[in-house]
Amino acid sequence: MSAKLAELTAATSALSREEKLALADYLVGEAGPENPAAYDAAWNAEIQRRRAEVLSGKVKPLSLEEVERSTARLLE
């Protein structure tokens, strides 16, 4: 780890949770995909694939409640 990165990492420990989340959101945006068009195309293809699976009945969507229960069980 570079000295600058170590300094930034240490400084983030003093941030509130909300500030850390805001910083993470900023960094993810800054580090975005190298090729945004290819990234968008890949996501659009994935969305279409998943949509087709749901419409065909191959995949059954879960309700929010089912997802929350499943997530809670995983975190226990």
Secondary structure, DSSP 8 states (H G I E B T S, - for coil): --HHHHHHHHHHTTS-HHHHHHHHHHHHHHT--SSHHHHHHHHHHHHHHHHHHHHHTSS----HHHHHHHHHHHH-
